[in-house]
């Protein structure tokens, strides 16, 4: 069990890596629980590659959701069974899954899902149960109240965006949802999402709180958002007017006064910068490093 004694940065991947490398699992998944949305979110995977239809599970839905709701282990179950994911089972060849709720002080932290190509023996199931208990204790230590809230908030944001994307093709509506959650998370007064148009060398946005869907276009490299889109740096200042590249014309145009400002790049999984999030005027007076 010393494998779980890693640093805070590698605890989450270790939880799944160890059950694959040391306890004969073909695949292991870590699903974190979010009380607010009553759902589990897939946050870590090791072993055989496979893709689920969705990377969240509502309480009671599917095997992971049922294990979370009942707070009981489900062992050697068919992943393609009632309410399951037959496409996942067919594509992966993994015919059995065991789900273990991760509990600490009677609080549900998540679910550890362990997959095999054939039913696991009783002694192996016992080891997985013990490992899940150890993992819950280690996870509880890692997820301090602040860390857990920030991790789950990001996952909830992803879930809400995915849910809305499945129900609407209105890009502005989807971005407004993302902005609302992001703004509330860091207590910002206003927020904007800019998308990068690499062909035209500019940023554009149809969503910015307080602007009623007025389109904004900014040359790449200009202003704070344009600089972040070009360089990939994170800009966090208490007074935007101390930046010699801050464009105050928007303040003048919209009768606003920007003080604290946080601007972050949005990257594709390839590393390409595809957008920028800009948050203005924290109710706390400044944005912390934890907001970045």
Secondary structure, DSSP 8 states (H G I E B T S, - for coil): -GGG---GGGHHHHHHHHHHHHS--SEEEEEEEETTTTEEEEEEEEES----S-SEEETTSHHHHHHHHHT--EEEE-TTSTTS-HHHHHHH---EEEEEEEEETTEEEEEEEEEESS---HHHHHHHHHHHHHHHHHHHHHS-HHHHHHHHHHHHHHHHHHHHHHH---HHHHHHHHHHHHHHHHTEEEEEEEEEETTTTEEEEEEETTSTT--EEEETTSHHHHHHHHH---EEES-GGG-TT--THHHHHTT----SEEEEEEE-TTS-EEEEEEEEEETTSS--GGG-
